[in-house]
Amino acid sequence: MSATAALDLRQICFDREGRAILDNVSLTVEPQQRWLVLGANGSGKTTLMRIASLYQHPSSGSVAVLGHELGRTDIRLLRSRIGYASAALAAQLRTDLICSDVVMTARHGALEPWWHHYEPADRDQALACLAQMGVRHLAERSIGTLSSGEQQRVLLARTLMNSPAVVILDEPSARLDLGGREQLVSALEDLAIEPDAPPFVLVTHHVDEVPPSMTHALLLRAGRTLAAGPIAEVVTAEGLSACFGLDLRLERRANGRFGAWAE
Protein backbone atom coordinates (compact mmCIF):
# COMPACT_ATOMS: atom_id res chain seq x y z
CA MET A 1 0.00 0.00 0.00
CA SER A 2 1.11 3.59 -0.59
CA ALA A 3 2.24 5.29 2.60
CA THR A 4 1.20 8.73 1.38
CA ALA A 5 -1.96 8.07 -0.63
CA ALA A 6 -5.29 9.43 0.55
CA LEU A 7 -6.98 6.59 -1.34
CA ASP A 8 -5.35 3.39 -2.54
CA LEU A 9 -7.26 0.72 -4.47
CA ARG A 10 -5.27 -2.22 -5.76
CA GLN A 11 -6.38 -4.90 -8.24
CA ILE A 12 -10.06 -4.44 -7.50
CA CYS A 13 -12.43 -7.11 -8.81
CA PHE A 14 -16.17 -7.18 -8.24
CA ASP A 15 -18.51 -9.91 -9.43
CA ARG A 16 -22.30 -9.88 -9.37
CA GLU A 17 -24.29 -13.02 -10.19
CA GLY A 18 -21.32 -14.51 -11.98
CA ARG A 19 -20.63 -11.40 -14.07
CA ALA A 20 -17.46 -9.34 -13.69
CA ILE A 21 -18.43 -5.71 -13.03
CA LEU A 22 -14.82 -4.71 -12.28
CA ASP A 23 -11.78 -6.66 -13.39
CA ASN A 24 -8.39 -5.84 -11.84
CA VAL A 25 -8.84 -2.04 -11.56
CA SER A 26 -6.40 0.04 -9.51
CA LEU A 27 -6.57 3.70 -8.44
CA THR A 28 -4.15 5.54 -6.17
CA VAL A 29 -4.97 9.14 -5.23
CA GLU A 30 -2.08 11.08 -3.74
CA PRO A 31 -2.28 14.48 -2.01
CA GLN A 32 -2.76 17.41 -4.42
CA GLN A 33 -4.12 15.11 -7.13
CA ARG A 34 -7.55 15.48 -8.76
CA TRP A 35 -8.63 12.38 -10.63
CA LEU A 36 -11.18 12.08 -13.41
CA VAL A 37 -12.86 8.68 -13.86
CA LEU A 38 -14.36 8.53 -17.32
CA GLY A 39 -16.40 5.81 -19.02
CA ALA A 40 -19.66 4.95 -20.69
CA ASN A 41 -22.75 3.86 -18.79
CA GLY A 42 -22.18 0.35 -17.45
CA SER A 43 -18.39 0.64 -17.39
CA GLY A 44 -18.18 0.11 -13.61
CA LYS A 45 -17.61 3.71 -12.52
CA THR A 46 -20.26 3.82 -9.78
CA THR A 47 -19.32 0.38 -8.44
CA LEU A 48 -15.70 1.48 -8.20
CA MET A 49 -16.71 4.63 -6.31
CA ARG A 50 -18.95 2.69 -3.92
CA ILE A 51 -15.97 0.49 -3.14
CA ALA A 52 -13.69 3.52 -2.79
CA SER A 53 -16.16 5.16 -0.38
CA LEU A 54 -16.47 1.91 1.62
CA TYR A 55 -20.15 1.31 0.90
CA GLN A 56 -19.33 -1.85 -1.06
CA HIS A 57 -16.73 -4.55 -0.47
CA PRO A 58 -14.76 -5.81 -3.48
CA SER A 59 -14.80 -9.49 -4.41
CA SER A 60 -11.01 -9.29 -4.31
CA GLY A 61 -8.31 -6.66 -4.08
CA SER A 62 -7.35 -4.17 -1.38
CA VAL A 63 -8.79 -0.79 -0.33
CA ALA A 64 -7.02 1.68 1.96
CA VAL A 65 -7.71 5.20 3.20
CA LEU A 66 -4.75 7.09 4.65
CA GLY A 67 -2.84 3.81 4.87
CA HIS A 68 -5.58 2.04 6.85
CA GLU A 69 -6.77 -1.05 5.04
CA LEU A 70 -10.37 -2.15 4.71
CA GLY A 71 -10.85 -5.29 6.82
CA ARG A 72 -8.14 -4.36 9.29
CA THR A 73 -9.57 -1.22 10.87
CA ASP A 74 -12.89 0.31 11.96
CA ILE A 75 -14.84 0.98 8.77
CA ARG A 76 -16.81 3.78 10.46
CA LEU A 77 -13.61 5.74 11.13
CA LEU A 78 -12.36 5.15 7.60
CA ARG A 79 -15.65 6.21 6.05
CA SER A 80 -15.64 9.44 8.04
CA ARG A 81 -12.44 10.43 6.23
CA ILE A 82 -14.15 10.31 2.83
CA GLY A 83 -16.41 13.08 1.54
CA TYR A 84 -18.92 11.39 -0.77
CA ALA A 85 -21.56 12.95 -2.99
CA SER A 86 -23.74 11.45 -5.67
CA ALA A 87 -27.00 12.19 -7.44
CA ALA A 88 -28.54 9.25 -5.59
CA LEU A 89 -27.58 10.76 -2.21
CA ALA A 90 -28.98 14.17 -3.17
CA ALA A 91 -32.30 12.59 -4.11
CA GLN A 92 -32.66 11.16 -0.58
CA LEU A 93 -32.51 14.56 1.13
CA ARG A 94 -35.75 16.11 2.29
CA THR A 95 -36.33 19.24 0.20
CA ASP A 96 -37.41 21.39 3.15
CA LEU A 97 -34.16 20.83 5.08
CA ILE A 98 -32.26 24.09 5.50
CA CYS A 99 -28.81 24.12 3.94
CA SER A 100 -26.89 24.33 7.21
CA ASP A 101 -28.62 21.12 8.34
CA VAL A 102 -27.88 19.43 5.00
CA VAL A 103 -24.19 20.08 5.58
CA MET A 104 -24.15 19.45 9.35
CA THR A 105 -25.72 15.99 9.09
CA ALA A 106 -22.65 14.80 7.20
CA ARG A 107 -20.88 14.76 10.58
CA HIS A 108 -22.54 11.38 11.20
CA GLY A 109 -23.33 10.45 7.60
CA ALA A 110 -27.02 11.08 8.34
CA LEU A 111 -29.93 12.41 6.28
CA GLU A 112 -31.92 14.00 9.13
CA PRO A 113 -30.70 16.36 11.90
CA TRP A 114 -32.85 14.65 14.55
CA TRP A 115 -31.03 11.33 14.15
CA HIS A 116 -28.06 12.56 16.23
CA HIS A 117 -27.09 15.21 18.75
CA TYR A 118 -25.05 18.14 17.41
CA GLU A 119 -22.94 20.69 19.24
CA PRO A 120 -22.77 24.41 18.39
CA ALA A 121 -19.31 23.71 16.98
CA ASP A 122 -20.87 21.36 14.43
CA ARG A 123 -23.15 24.11 13.11
CA ASP A 124 -20.20 26.52 13.04
CA GLN A 125 -18.26 23.99 10.97
CA ALA A 126 -21.21 23.60 8.59
CA LEU A 127 -21.37 27.37 8.10
CA ALA A 128 -17.63 27.47 7.44
CA CYS A 129 -18.02 24.78 4.76
CA LEU A 130 -20.84 26.71 3.12
CA ALA A 131 -18.68 29.82 3.17
CA GLN A 132 -15.81 27.88 1.57
CA MET A 133 -18.10 27.00 -1.35
CA GLY A 134 -19.44 30.57 -1.61
CA VAL A 135 -22.98 29.86 -0.37
CA ARG A 136 -22.87 30.94 3.30
CA HIS A 137 -25.77 33.31 2.56
CA LEU A 138 -27.99 30.30 1.80
CA ALA A 139 -27.56 28.68 5.23
CA GLU A 140 -31.16 29.22 6.35
CA ARG A 141 -32.76 28.53 2.97
CA SER A 142 -34.38 25.15 2.34
CA ILE A 143 -32.41 23.21 -0.25
CA GLY A 144 -35.50 22.63 -2.36
CA THR A 145 -35.82 26.36 -3.07
CA LEU A 146 -32.32 26.66 -4.57
CA SER A 147 -31.26 26.50 -8.18
CA SER A 148 -29.59 23.27 -9.29
CA GLY A 149 -26.20 24.96 -9.30
CA GLU A 150 -26.68 26.34 -5.79
CA GLN A 151 -27.75 22.89 -4.59
CA GLN A 152 -24.56 21.38 -5.95
CA ARG A 153 -22.44 23.94 -4.08
CA VAL A 154 -24.29 23.03 -0.86
CA LEU A 155 -23.69 19.34 -1.51
CA LEU A 156 -20.01 20.02 -2.15
CA ALA A 157 -19.91 21.89 1.16
CA ARG A 158 -21.43 18.78 2.75
CA THR A 159 -18.53 16.65 1.54
CA LEU A 160 -16.11 18.95 3.43
CA MET A 161 -17.87 18.72 6.81
CA ASN A 162 -15.52 16.14 8.32
CA SER A 163 -12.32 17.64 6.86
CA PRO A 164 -12.02 14.58 4.60
CA ALA A 165 -8.81 13.06 3.34
CA VAL A 166 -10.38 12.62 -0.09
CA VAL A 167 -13.62 13.68 -1.79
CA ILE A 168 -15.50 11.37 -4.17
CA LEU A 169 -18.05 12.90 -6.54
CA ASP A 170 -20.05 10.32 -8.48
CA GLU A 171 -21.66 12.00 -11.50
CA PRO A 172 -22.63 15.13 -9.55
CA SER A 173 -23.94 16.81 -12.71
CA ALA A 174 -26.67 14.22 -13.25
CA ARG A 175 -30.07 15.92 -13.65
CA LEU A 176 -28.47 19.38 -13.99
CA ASP A 177 -29.38 21.70 -16.82
CA LEU A 178 -26.69 23.55 -18.77
CA GLY A 179 -26.61 26.46 -16.32
CA GLY A 180 -26.40 24.15 -13.33
CA ARG A 181 -23.63 22.13 -14.95
CA GLU A 182 -21.55 25.23 -15.60
CA GLN A 183 -22.07 26.40 -12.02
CA LEU A 184 -20.91 22.97 -10.85
CA VAL A 185 -17.75 23.16 -12.96
CA SER A 186 -17.07 26.58 -11.47
CA ALA A 187 -17.63 25.24 -7.94
CA LEU A 188 -15.26 22.33 -8.50
CA GLU A 189 -12.65 24.71 -9.85
CA ASP A 190 -13.08 26.89 -6.75
CA LEU A 191 -12.57 23.81 -4.57
CA ALA A 192 -9.51 22.70 -6.53
CA ILE A 193 -7.65 25.97 -6.09
CA GLU A 194 -8.12 26.07 -2.31
CA PRO A 195 -4.62 25.58 -0.85
CA ASP A 196 -5.85 23.14 1.79
CA ALA A 197 -8.41 21.37 -0.39
CA PRO A 198 -8.41 17.58 -0.20
CA PRO A 199 -7.66 15.55 -3.32
CA PHE A 200 -10.82 14.51 -5.13
CA VAL A 201 -12.17 12.03 -7.65
CA LEU A 202 -14.78 13.11 -10.20
CA VAL A 203 -16.81 10.52 -12.09
CA THR A 204 -18.49 11.45 -15.35
CA HIS A 205 -19.10 10.34 -18.92
CA HIS A 206 -19.10 13.88 -20.37
CA VAL A 207 -15.71 15.48 -21.06
CA ASP A 208 -17.31 18.90 -21.48
CA GLU A 209 -18.04 19.05 -17.73
CA VAL A 210 -14.45 18.35 -16.65
CA PRO A 211 -12.91 21.26 -14.69
CA PRO A 212 -9.63 22.58 -16.13
CA SER A 213 -7.61 21.77 -13.00
CA MET A 214 -8.00 17.98 -13.05
CA THR A 215 -4.55 16.39 -12.91
CA HIS A 216 -5.05 12.67 -13.64
CA ALA A 217 -7.53 10.41 -15.39
CA LEU A 218 -8.68 6.79 -15.38
CA LEU A 219 -10.53 5.45 -18.43
CA LEU A 220 -12.82 2.46 -17.90
CA ARG A 221 -14.53 0.22 -20.42
CA ALA A 222 -16.59 -2.84 -19.48
CA GLY A 223 -15.05 -2.88 -16.01
CA ARG A 224 -11.44 -2.80 -17.14
CA THR A 225 -8.78 -0.09 -17.16
CA LEU A 226 -7.97 1.26 -20.60
CA ALA A 227 -5.52 3.90 -19.39
CA ALA A 228 -4.53 5.75 -16.21
CA GLY A 229 -2.13 8.58 -15.52
CA PRO A 230 -1.64 12.32 -16.11
CA ILE A 231 -4.72 13.73 -17.82
CA ALA A 232 -2.86 15.11 -20.86
CA GLU A 233 -1.55 11.63 -21.61
CA VAL A 234 -4.79 9.75 -20.98
CA VAL A 235 -7.60 11.99 -22.24
CA THR A 236 -6.85 11.88 -25.95
CA ALA A 237 -8.98 11.34 -29.04
CA GLU A 238 -7.60 7.81 -29.33
CA GLY A 239 -8.26 7.04 -25.67
CA LEU A 240 -11.81 8.39 -25.74
CA SER A 241 -12.57 6.54 -28.98
CA ALA A 242 -11.52 3.26 -27.37
CA CYS A 243 -13.38 4.13 -24.17
CA PHE A 244 -16.72 4.86 -25.85
CA GLY A 245 -16.44 2.58 -28.85
CA LEU A 246 -16.73 5.12 -31.66
CA ASP A 247 -14.45 7.51 -33.53
CA LEU A 248 -14.21 10.76 -31.60
CA ARG A 249 -12.41 14.02 -32.06
CA LEU A 250 -11.19 15.91 -29.01
CA GLU A 251 -10.47 19.59 -28.45
CA ARG A 252 -8.87 21.23 -25.44
CA ARG A 253 -9.64 24.92 -25.47
CA ALA A 254 -7.41 27.74 -24.24
CA ASN A 255 -9.33 27.81 -20.92
CA GLY A 256 -8.49 24.15 -20.26
CA ARG A 257 -12.01 22.80 -20.94
CA PHE A 258 -12.55 19.79 -23.21
CA GLY A 259 -14.95 19.25 -26.06
CA ALA A 260 -15.55 15.98 -27.92
CA TRP A 261 -17.67 14.96 -30.89
CA ALA A 262 -18.08 12.00 -33.26
CA GLU A 263 -16.38 11.98 -36.64
C-alpha positions as CSV (number, residue, x, y, z in Angstrom):
1,M,0.0,0.0,0.0
2,S,1.1,3.6,-0.6
3,A,2.2,5.3,2.6
4,T,1.2,8.7,1.4
5,A,-2.0,8.1,-0.6
6,A,-5.3,9.4,0.5
7,L,-7.0,6.6,-1.3
8,D,-5.3,3.4,-2.5
9,L,-7.3,0.7,-4.5
10,R,-5.3,-2.2,-5.8
11,Q,-6.4,-4.9,-8.2
12,I,-10.1,-4.4,-7.5
13,C,-12.4,-7.1,-8.8
14,F,-16.2,-7.2,-8.2
15,D,-18.5,-9.9,-9.4
16,R,-22.3,-9.9,-9.4
17,E,-24.3,-13.0,-10.2
18,G,-21.3,-14.5,-12.0
19,R,-20.6,-11.4,-14.1
20,A,-17.5,-9.3,-13.7
21,I,-18.4,-5.7,-13.0
22,L,-14.8,-4.7,-12.3
23,D,-11.8,-6.7,-13.4
24,N,-8.4,-5.8,-11.8
25,V,-8.8,-2.0,-11.6
26,S,-6.4,0.0,-9.5
27,L,-6.6,3.7,-8.4
28,T,-4.1,5.5,-6.2
29,V,-5.0,9.1,-5.2
30,E,-2.1,11.1,-3.7
31,P,-2.3,14.5,-2.0
32,Q,-2.8,17.4,-4.4
33,Q,-4.1,15.1,-7.1
34,R,-7.5,15.5,-8.8
35,W,-8.6,12.4,-10.6
36,L,-11.2,12.1,-13.4
37,V,-12.9,8.7,-13.9
38,L,-14.4,8.5,-17.3
39,G,-16.4,5.8,-19.0
40,A,-19.7,5.0,-20.7
41,N,-22.8,3.9,-18.8
42,G,-22.2,0.3,-17.4
43,S,-18.4,0.6,-17.4
44,G,-18.2,0.1,-13.6
45,K,-17.6,3.7,-12.5
46,T,-20.3,3.8,-9.8
47,T,-19.3,0.4,-8.4
48,L,-15.7,1.5,-8.2
49,M,-16.7,4.6,-6.3
50,R,-19.0,2.7,-3.9
51,I,-16.0,0.5,-3.1
52,A,-13.7,3.5,-2.8
53,S,-16.2,5.2,-0.4
54,L,-16.5,1.9,1.6
55,Y,-20.1,1.3,0.9
56,Q,-19.3,-1.8,-1.1
57,H,-16.7,-4.6,-0.5
58,P,-14.8,-5.8,-3.5
59,S,-14.8,-9.5,-4.4
60,S,-11.0,-9.3,-4.3
61,G,-8.3,-6.7,-4.1
62,S,-7.4,-4.2,-1.4
63,V,-8.8,-0.8,-0.3
64,A,-7.0,1.7,2.0
65,V,-7.7,5.2,3.2
66,L,-4.7,7.1,4.7
67,G,-2.8,3.8,4.9
68,H,-5.6,2.0,6.9
69,E,-6.8,-1.0,5.0
70,L,-10.4,-2.2,4.7
71,G,-10.9,-5.3,6.8
72,R,-8.1,-4.4,9.3
73,T,-9.6,-1.2,10.9
74,D,-12.9,0.3,12.0
75,I,-14.8,1.0,8.8
76,R,-16.8,3.8,10.5
77,L,-13.6,5.7,11.1
78,L,-12.4,5.2,7.6
79,R,-15.7,6.2,6.0
80,S,-15.6,9.4,8.0
81,R,-12.4,10.4,6.2
82,I,-14.1,10.3,2.8
83,G,-16.4,13.1,1.5
84,Y,-18.9,11.4,-0.8
85,A,-21.6,13.0,-3.0
86,S,-23.7,11.4,-5.7
87,A,-27.0,12.2,-7.4
88,A,-28.5,9.3,-5.6
89,L,-27.6,10.8,-2.2
90,A,-29.0,14.2,-3.2
91,A,-32.3,12.6,-4.1
92,Q,-32.7,11.2,-0.6
93,L,-32.5,14.6,1.1
94,R,-35.8,16.1,2.3
95,T,-36.3,19.2,0.2
96,D,-37.4,21.4,3.2
97,L,-34.2,20.8,5.1
98,I,-32.3,24.1,5.5
99,C,-28.8,24.1,3.9
100,S,-26.9,24.3,7.2
101,D,-28.6,21.1,8.3
102,V,-27.9,19.4,5.0
103,V,-24.2,20.1,5.6
104,M,-24.2,19.4,9.3
105,T,-25.7,16.0,9.1
106,A,-22.6,14.8,7.2
107,R,-20.9,14.8,10.6
108,H,-22.5,11.4,11.2
109,G,-23.3,10.5,7.6
110,A,-27.0,11.1,8.3
111,L,-29.9,12.4,6.3
112,E,-31.9,14.0,9.1
113,P,-30.7,16.4,11.9
114,W,-32.8,14.6,14.5
115,W,-31.0,11.3,14.1
116,H,-28.1,12.6,16.2
117,H,-27.1,15.2,18.8
118,Y,-25.1,18.1,17.4
119,E,-22.9,20.7,19.2
120,P,-22.8,24.4,18.4
121,A,-19.3,23.7,17.0
122,D,-20.9,21.4,14.4
123,R,-23.1,24.1,13.1
124,D,-20.2,26.5,13.0
125,Q,-18.3,24.0,11.0
126,A,-21.2,23.6,8.6
127,L,-21.4,27.4,8.1
128,A,-17.6,27.5,7.4
129,C,-18.0,24.8,4.8
130,L,-20.8,26.7,3.1
131,A,-18.7,29.8,3.2
132,Q,-15.8,27.9,1.6
133,M,-18.1,27.0,-1.3
134,G,-19.4,30.6,-1.6
135,V,-23.0,29.9,-0.4
136,R,-22.9,30.9,3.3
137,H,-25.8,33.3,2.6
138,L,-28.0,30.3,1.8
139,A,-27.6,28.7,5.2
140,E,-31.2,29.2,6.3
141,R,-32.8,28.5,3.0
142,S,-34.4,25.2,2.3
143,I,-32.4,23.2,-0.2
144,G,-35.5,22.6,-2.4
145,T,-35.8,26.4,-3.1
146,L,-32.3,26.7,-4.6
147,S,-31.3,26.5,-8.2
148,S,-29.6,23.3,-9.3
149,G,-26.2,25.0,-9.3
150,E,-26.7,26.3,-5.8
151,Q,-27.8,22.9,-4.6
152,Q,-24.6,21.4,-6.0
153,R,-22.4,23.9,-4.1
154,V,-24.3,23.0,-0.9
155,L,-23.7,19.3,-1.5
156,L,-20.0,20.0,-2.1
157,A,-19.9,21.9,1.2
158,R,-21.4,18.8,2.7
159,T,-18.5,16.7,1.5
160,L,-16.1,18.9,3.4
161,M,-17.9,18.7,6.8
162,N,-15.5,16.1,8.3
163,S,-12.3,17.6,6.9
164,P,-12.0,14.6,4.6
165,A,-8.8,13.1,3.3
166,V,-10.4,12.6,-0.1
167,V,-13.6,13.7,-1.8
168,I,-15.5,11.4,-4.2
169,L,-18.0,12.9,-6.5
170,D,-20.1,10.3,-8.5
171,E,-21.7,12.0,-11.5
172,P,-22.6,15.1,-9.6
173,S,-23.9,16.8,-12.7
174,A,-26.7,14.2,-13.2
175,R,-30.1,15.9,-13.7
176,L,-28.5,19.4,-14.0
177,D,-29.4,21.7,-16.8
178,L,-26.7,23.6,-18.8
179,G,-26.6,26.5,-16.3
180,G,-26.4,24.1,-13.3
181,R,-23.6,22.1,-15.0
182,E,-21.6,25.2,-15.6
183,Q,-22.1,26.4,-12.0
184,L,-20.9,23.0,-10.8
185,V,-17.8,23.2,-13.0
186,S,-17.1,26.6,-11.5
187,A,-17.6,25.2,-7.9
188,L,-15.3,22.3,-8.5
189,E,-12.6,24.7,-9.8
190,D,-13.1,26.9,-6.8
191,L,-12.6,23.8,-4.6
192,A,-9.5,22.7,-6.5
193,I,-7.6,26.0,-6.1
194,E,-8.1,26.1,-2.3
195,P,-4.6,25.6,-0.9
196,D,-5.8,23.1,1.8
197,A,-8.4,21.4,-0.4
198,P,-8.4,17.6,-0.2
199,P,-7.7,15.5,-3.3
200,F,-10.8,14.5,-5.1
201,V,-12.2,12.0,-7.6
202,L,-14.8,13.1,-10.2
203,V,-16.8,10.5,-12.1
204,T,-18.5,11.4,-15.4
205,H,-19.1,10.3,-18.9
206,H,-19.1,13.9,-20.4
207,V,-15.7,15.5,-21.1
208,D,-17.3,18.9,-21.5
209,E,-18.0,19.1,-17.7
210,V,-14.5,18.4,-16.6
211,P,-12.9,21.3,-14.7
212,P,-9.6,22.6,-16.1
213,S,-7.6,21.8,-13.0
214,M,-8.0,18.0,-13.1
215,T,-4.5,16.4,-12.9
216,H,-5.1,12.7,-13.6
217,A,-7.5,10.4,-15.4
218,L,-8.7,6.8,-15.4
219,L,-10.5,5.5,-18.4
220,L,-12.8,2.5,-17.9
221,R,-14.5,0.2,-20.4
222,A,-16.6,-2.8,-19.5
223,G,-15.1,-2.9,-16.0
224,R,-11.4,-2.8,-17.1
225,T,-8.8,-0.1,-17.2
226,L,-8.0,1.3,-20.6
227,A,-5.5,3.9,-19.4
228,A,-4.5,5.8,-16.2
229,G,-2.1,8.6,-15.5
230,P,-1.6,12.3,-16.1
231,I,-4.7,13.7,-17.8
232,A,-2.9,15.1,-20.9
233,E,-1.5,11.6,-21.6
234,V,-4.8,9.8,-21.0
235,V,-7.6,12.0,-22.2
236,T,-6.9,11.9,-25.9
237,A,-9.0,11.3,-29.0
238,E,-7.6,7.8,-29.3
239,G,-8.3,7.0,-25.7
240,L,-11.8,8.4,-25.7
241,S,-12.6,6.5,-29.0
242,A,-11.5,3.3,-27.4
243,C,-13.4,4.1,-24.2
244,F,-16.7,4.9,-25.8
245,G,-16.4,2.6,-28.9
246,L,-16.7,5.1,-31.7
247,D,-14.5,7.5,-33.5
248,L,-14.2,10.8,-31.6
249,R,-12.4,14.0,-32.1
250,L,-11.2,15.9,-29.0
251,E,-10.5,19.6,-28.5
252,R,-8.9,21.2,-25.4
253,R,-9.6,24.9,-25.5
254,A,-7.4,27.7,-24.2
255,N,-9.3,27.8,-20.9
256,G,-8.5,24.2,-20.3
257,R,-12.0,22.8,-20.9
258,F,-12.5,19.8,-23.2
259,G,-15.0,19.3,-26.1
260,A,-15.6,16.0,-27.9
261,W,-17.7,15.0,-30.9
262,A,-18.1,12.0,-33.3
263,E,-16.4,12.0,-36.6
